[in-house]
Amino acid sequence: MARKPGGFLQEASHQVVAGGSAGLVEICLMHPLDVVKTRFQIQRGKTDPTGYKSLGDCFRTIFQREGLLGFYKGILPPILAETPKRAVKKAGISGRRKVKVYNFMLDWTWRKEVMMPIQWLTDELLGQIYIVHVFPDILFQAYIFTLELLRHLFFTFEQYKKLLGYASLPPGLAFAVAGLGSGLTEAVVVNPFEVVKVTLQANRNAFAEQPSSFVQARQIIKTDGLGFQGLNKGLTATLGRHGVFNMVYFGFYFNVKNILPVNKDPNLEFLRKFGIGLVSGTIASIINIPFDVAKSRIQGPQPVPGEIKYRTCFKTMATVYKEEGFLALYKGLVPKIMRLGPGGAVMLLVYEYVYAWLQDTVDHK
């Protein structure tokens, strides 16, 4: 006889593991395309001496000059930001229950630092959640504290859906609005990580010569501070990119998923979910790409060192359009679709199947 589910904690842990697994797999598989996308977006027209002639030329040049690891420049910031974000996004933990979370992270830069245990007792601040973290670096401490705080202060997609259930919105529109809200929320969290990531991806030195993510973050903070010219520059463009993408993605995916009938054949059901996720990610990528180009220009290297040309989102779009033409707003679209189309499908599939496997494995022990 099957055992009943273990309740709130077990359900939440399954969602966290499934969501984190989906995010990690997607990032590791698709990050080389993200590097290529950024390189195309920061190059300024055909006259740019460092520009790439084609997608194949970009892949070949990076491999020849920067090595295989050149395709994984800046991978640590999205792993740190996206994996926990996608994990807690699906978990939707709320209420006043106590959850013990032990998070022991290694120093991924292999620097010779003493592992100093940092303990926060945050029952009152974070809604009766007791968290113990061990981190070697002050940036890790600030990172995990920010994630935990924002997880409780802001709404995830599932929470937005519940909130909109009280409004007289059609179900189709409610999914899109919930996606918009969750996109704006996550943009605030991930933007500092995006600044570090784009800076590292734009660096054309060999991988071994590049500073670590933590050294780069410290350098940005030391030089430009934490504000909109430093670690939070390009926030408006990031809000537009994530808000528009999630609005279209979640709105399309869940509406179409509810319309198309479920297949009893596991193989056909896999193809159904994969197809919906692929189309959802592709459409969302096409619509939000101008925000992505503006974000890369603002957060990447400026044409003249020491002189800021790209400052705000819409002004950057206007400048790119005026100087390079309408199609320049769609630079990097091909690698973006190659990543976010299949990547979105992979993320949803990994989440749903890992979650189902955990439910079946644990509940039937």
C-alpha positions as CSV (number, residue, x, y, z in Angstrom):
1,M,0.0,0.0,0.0
2,A,1.4,3.4,-1.0
3,R,2.3,5.8,1.7
4,K,0.6,9.2,1.8
5,P,2.8,12.1,0.8
6,G,4.9,13.5,3.6
7,G,3.2,16.9,3.7
8,F,4.4,20.4,3.3
9,L,8.1,19.9,3.8
10,Q,8.4,16.9,1.5
11,E,6.3,18.6,-1.2
12,A,8.5,21.7,-1.0
13,S,11.7,19.8,-1.1
14,H,10.6,17.9,-4.2
15,Q,9.7,21.2,-6.0
16,V,13.0,22.8,-4.9
17,V,15.1,19.8,-6.2
18,A,13.1,19.6,-9.5
19,G,13.3,23.3,-10.1
20,G,17.0,23.6,-9.3
21,S,17.8,20.5,-11.4
22,A,15.9,22.1,-14.4
23,G,17.8,25.4,-14.0
24,L,21.2,23.8,-13.7
25,V,20.8,21.4,-16.7
26,E,19.5,24.3,-18.9
27,I,22.4,26.6,-18.0
28,C,25.1,24.0,-18.5
29,L,23.7,22.9,-21.9
30,M,23.0,26.3,-23.3
31,H,25.6,28.7,-21.9
32,P,27.9,28.6,-24.9
33,L,25.0,30.0,-27.0
34,D,24.6,32.8,-24.4
35,V,28.2,33.8,-24.8
36,V,27.8,33.9,-28.6
37,K,24.6,35.9,-28.3
38,T,26.3,38.5,-26.0
39,R,29.3,38.8,-28.4
40,F,26.9,39.6,-31.3
41,Q,24.9,42.1,-29.3
42,I,27.8,44.2,-28.2
43,Q,29.4,44.5,-31.6
44,R,28.6,47.8,-33.3
45,G,27.8,47.2,-37.0
46,K,30.0,45.9,-39.9
47,T,32.6,48.5,-39.2
48,D,33.4,47.1,-35.8
49,P,37.0,45.7,-36.2
50,T,36.3,43.0,-33.5
51,G,33.0,41.9,-35.1
52,Y,32.1,38.4,-36.2
53,K,31.1,37.7,-39.8
54,S,28.6,34.9,-39.0
55,L,27.5,32.5,-36.3
56,G,30.0,29.9,-37.5
57,D,32.8,32.5,-37.5
58,C,32.0,33.4,-34.0
59,F,32.1,29.8,-32.7
60,R,35.4,29.2,-34.6
61,T,37.1,32.4,-33.5
62,I,36.2,31.9,-29.8
63,F,37.5,28.3,-29.9
64,Q,40.7,29.2,-31.7
65,R,41.6,32.3,-29.6
66,E,40.1,31.5,-26.2
67,G,39.8,27.7,-26.2
68,L,36.9,25.5,-25.3
69,L,36.5,27.1,-21.9
70,G,35.9,30.4,-23.6
71,F,32.3,29.3,-24.3
72,Y,31.8,29.0,-20.5
73,K,32.9,32.5,-19.6
74,G,30.6,34.0,-17.0
75,I,28.8,30.8,-16.3
76,L,29.1,31.1,-12.5
77,P,26.8,34.1,-12.1
78,P,23.8,32.5,-13.8
79,I,24.4,29.3,-11.9
80,L,24.3,31.2,-8.6
81,A,21.3,33.3,-9.6
82,E,19.2,31.1,-11.9
83,T,19.5,27.7,-10.2
84,P,18.2,28.8,-6.7
85,K,15.8,31.2,-8.3
86,R,14.2,28.5,-10.4
87,A,14.2,26.2,-7.5
88,V,12.3,28.5,-5.1
89,K,10.1,29.8,-7.9
90,K,8.5,26.4,-8.2
91,A,8.6,25.7,-4.5
92,G,6.3,28.6,-3.5
93,I,7.1,28.2,0.2
94,S,5.0,30.5,2.3
95,G,3.3,30.7,5.7
96,R,4.8,30.5,9.2
97,R,6.2,27.0,9.2
98,K,9.8,26.4,10.2
99,V,12.0,24.9,7.5
100,K,15.6,24.0,8.2
101,V,17.8,24.6,5.2
102,Y,21.5,23.7,5.4
103,N,23.4,25.1,2.5
104,F,27.1,24.4,2.4
105,M,28.8,25.8,-0.7
106,L,32.4,25.3,-1.9
107,D,34.7,28.1,-2.9
108,W,34.4,27.6,-6.7
109,T,37.3,29.8,-7.4
110,W,39.7,27.5,-5.4
111,R,41.2,30.5,-3.6
112,K,43.0,29.8,-0.4
113,E,40.5,31.2,2.0
114,V,39.3,29.8,5.3
115,M,35.8,28.4,5.3
116,M,34.1,30.6,7.9
117,P,30.7,29.5,9.1
118,I,28.2,32.3,8.9
119,Q,24.9,31.7,10.7
120,W,21.7,33.7,10.4
121,L,18.8,33.3,12.7
122,T,16.1,35.0,10.6
123,D,12.8,33.7,12.2
124,E,11.3,37.2,12.5
125,L,12.7,38.7,9.3
126,L,12.0,35.9,6.9
127,G,8.7,34.5,8.1
128,Q,9.8,31.9,10.6
129,I,12.4,30.4,8.4
130,Y,15.6,29.2,10.1
131,I,18.6,29.1,7.8
132,V,22.1,28.0,8.4
133,H,24.7,28.8,5.7
134,V,28.4,28.2,5.4
135,F,30.2,30.5,3.0
136,P,33.8,31.4,2.4
137,D,33.1,34.8,0.9
138,I,31.2,38.0,1.9
139,L,29.7,38.1,-1.7
140,F,28.3,34.6,-1.1
141,Q,26.8,35.9,2.2
142,A,25.2,38.9,0.5
143,Y,24.0,36.7,-2.4
144,I,22.2,34.1,-0.3
145,F,20.7,36.6,2.1
146,T,19.3,38.6,-0.8
147,L,17.8,35.5,-2.4
148,E,16.2,34.4,0.8
149,L,14.8,37.9,1.5
150,L,13.4,38.5,-1.9
151,R,11.9,35.0,-2.0
152,H,9.7,36.1,0.9
153,L,9.1,39.7,0.1
154,F,8.1,39.3,-3.5
155,F,5.7,37.1,-5.5
156,T,6.7,34.1,-7.7
157,F,4.7,33.1,-10.7
158,E,2.6,30.7,-8.7
159,Q,1.9,33.3,-6.0
160,Y,0.9,35.9,-8.7
161,K,-1.5,33.3,-10.1
162,K,-3.1,32.9,-6.7
163,L,-3.3,36.6,-6.1
164,L,-4.9,37.2,-9.6
165,G,-7.5,34.5,-8.7
166,Y,-9.3,37.2,-6.7
167,A,-9.5,39.5,-9.7
168,S,-12.0,39.2,-12.4
169,L,-9.5,38.4,-15.1
170,P,-10.0,35.8,-17.8
171,P,-7.7,32.7,-17.2
172,G,-5.7,33.4,-20.3
173,L,-4.9,36.9,-19.3
174,A,-4.2,36.0,-15.7
175,F,-1.4,33.6,-16.8
176,A,0.2,36.4,-18.9
177,V,-0.1,39.0,-16.1
178,A,1.3,36.5,-13.5
179,G,4.3,35.9,-15.9
180,L,4.9,39.6,-16.2
181,G,4.9,40.1,-12.4
182,S,7.3,37.1,-11.9
183,G,9.6,38.4,-14.6
184,L,9.8,41.9,-13.1
185,T,10.5,40.3,-9.7
186,E,13.3,38.0,-10.9
187,A,14.9,40.9,-12.9
188,V,15.6,42.8,-9.7
189,V,17.3,39.7,-8.2
190,V,19.4,38.6,-11.2
191,N,20.5,42.0,-12.6
192,P,23.7,42.3,-10.5
193,F,24.6,38.8,-11.6
194,E,23.9,39.8,-15.2
195,V,26.3,42.7,-15.0
196,V,29.1,40.5,-13.9
197,K,28.2,37.8,-16.5
198,V,28.2,40.2,-19.4
199,T,31.4,41.8,-18.3
200,L,33.1,38.4,-18.3
201,Q,31.6,37.3,-21.6
202,A,32.8,40.4,-23.3
203,N,36.4,39.8,-22.2
204,R,38.2,38.2,-25.1
205,N,41.3,37.1,-23.2
206,A,42.1,33.5,-22.7
207,F,39.9,31.9,-20.0
208,A,43.0,31.3,-17.7
209,E,43.8,35.1,-18.0
210,Q,40.3,36.2,-17.0
211,P,39.4,37.3,-13.4
212,S,37.1,35.1,-11.4
213,S,33.4,36.1,-11.0
214,F,34.1,37.3,-7.5
215,V,37.1,39.4,-8.4
216,Q,35.2,41.0,-11.3
217,A,32.3,41.8,-9.0
218,R,34.6,43.4,-6.5
219,Q,36.2,45.4,-9.2
220,I,32.9,46.7,-10.4
221,I,31.8,47.7,-6.9
222,K,35.2,49.3,-6.2
223,T,35.1,51.3,-9.4
224,D,31.5,52.2,-10.0
225,G,29.7,51.2,-6.8
226,L,26.4,49.4,-6.3
227,G,24.1,51.9,-8.1
228,F,22.8,52.2,-11.6
229,Q,26.2,52.9,-13.0
230,G,27.8,50.0,-11.2
231,L,26.5,46.6,-10.1
232,N,22.9,47.5,-10.9
233,K,23.4,49.2,-14.3
234,G,20.9,48.2,-17.0
235,L,18.2,47.4,-14.5
236,T,15.4,48.9,-16.7
237,A,16.5,46.9,-19.7
238,T,16.6,43.7,-17.5
239,L,13.1,44.5,-16.2
240,G,11.9,44.8,-19.8
241,R,13.7,41.6,-20.9
242,H,12.5,39.4,-18.1
243,G,9.0,40.9,-17.8
244,V,8.2,40.6,-21.5
245,F,9.7,37.2,-21.9
246,N,7.9,35.7,-18.9
247,M,4.6,37.4,-19.8
248,V,4.7,35.8,-23.3
249,Y,6.3,32.5,-22.3
250,F,4.0,31.6,-19.3
251,G,0.9,33.1,-21.0
252,F,1.4,31.1,-24.2
253,Y,2.6,27.9,-22.5
254,F,-0.1,27.4,-20.0
255,N,-2.9,28.5,-22.3
256,V,-1.9,26.2,-25.1
257,K,-1.1,23.4,-22.7
258,N,-4.6,23.6,-21.3
259,I,-6.1,23.6,-24.8
260,L,-4.2,20.6,-26.3
261,P,-5.4,17.3,-24.9
262,V,-3.1,15.2,-22.8
263,N,-1.7,12.0,-24.5
264,K,-1.8,8.7,-22.6
265,D,1.2,7.6,-24.6
266,P,4.3,8.8,-22.6
267,N,6.3,9.4,-25.8
268,L,3.5,11.5,-27.4
269,E,3.0,13.4,-24.1
270,F,6.8,14.2,-24.0
271,L,6.6,15.6,-27.6
272,R,3.5,17.6,-26.7
273,K,5.2,19.3,-23.8
274,F,8.5,19.7,-25.7
275,G,6.7,21.3,-28.6
276,I,4.7,23.8,-26.5
277,G,7.8,24.8,-24.5
278,L,9.8,25.2,-27.7
279,V,7.2,27.4,-29.4
280,S,6.7,29.4,-26.2
281,G,10.4,30.2,-25.8
282,T,10.9,31.0,-29.4
283,I,8.0,33.5,-29.6
284,A,9.0,35.1,-26.3
285,S,12.6,35.4,-27.5
286,I,11.6,37.2,-30.7
287,I,9.5,39.7,-28.8
288,N,11.9,40.6,-26.0
289,I,15.2,40.7,-28.0
290,P,15.4,44.5,-28.3
291,F,15.5,44.7,-24.5
292,D,18.2,42.1,-24.5
293,V,20.3,44.1,-27.0
294,A,19.9,47.3,-25.0
295,K,20.8,45.4,-21.8
296,S,24.0,44.0,-23.3
297,R,25.1,47.4,-24.7
298,I,24.5,49.1,-21.3
299,Q,26.2,46.4,-19.2
300,G,29.0,45.6,-21.7
301,P,32.1,47.6,-22.7
302,Q,31.4,51.2,-24.0
303,P,32.8,52.2,-27.4
304,V,35.1,54.8,-25.9
305,P,36.7,53.8,-22.6
306,G,35.7,56.2,-19.8
307,E,32.8,57.6,-21.8
308,I,29.3,56.2,-21.2
309,K,27.4,56.1,-24.5
310,Y,24.6,53.7,-23.6
311,R,22.8,54.7,-20.4
312,T,19.1,54.0,-20.4
313,C,17.0,51.3,-22.0
314,F,14.9,53.1,-24.6
315,K,17.5,55.7,-25.4
316,T,19.9,52.9,-26.1
317,M,17.3,51.2,-28.4
318,A,16.9,54.6,-30.2
319,T,20.7,55.0,-30.6
320,V,21.2,51.5,-32.0
321,Y,18.2,52.0,-34.4
322,K,19.6,55.3,-35.6
323,E,23.2,54.3,-36.1
324,E,22.9,50.7,-37.1
325,G,19.3,50.1,-38.4
326,F,16.2,48.3,-37.3
327,L,17.8,44.8,-37.6
328,A,20.5,45.7,-35.1
329,L,17.8,45.5,-32.4
330,Y,17.6,41.8,-33.3
331,K,21.3,41.0,-33.0
332,G,22.0,37.7,-31.3
333,L,18.4,36.4,-32.1
334,V,19.6,33.2,-33.7
335,P,21.7,32.0,-30.8
336,K,19.1,33.3,-28.4
337,I,16.4,31.2,-30.0
338,M,18.8,28.3,-30.2
339,R,19.2,28.6,-26.5
340,L,15.9,29.8,-25.0
341,G,13.6,27.9,-27.4
342,P,15.0,24.4,-26.7
343,G,16.3,25.6,-23.3
344,G,12.8,26.6,-22.1
345,A,11.4,23.3,-23.3
346,V,14.2,21.4,-21.5
347,M,13.7,23.3,-18.3
348,L,10.0,22.6,-18.1
349,L,10.5,18.9,-19.1
350,V,13.3,18.3,-16.5
351,Y,11.2,20.0,-13.8
352,E,8.1,18.0,-14.5
353,Y,9.8,14.6,-14.9
354,V,12.2,15.1,-11.9
355,Y,9.3,16.2,-9.8
356,A,7.1,13.2,-10.9
357,W,10.1,10.8,-10.3
358,L,10.6,12.2,-6.8
359,Q,6.9,11.9,-6.0
360,D,6.7,8.4,-7.2
361,T,10.0,7.2,-5.7
362,V,9.5,8.7,-2.2
363,D,5.8,8.2,-1.8
364,H,6.0,4.5,-2.7
365,K,8.9,3.6,-0.4
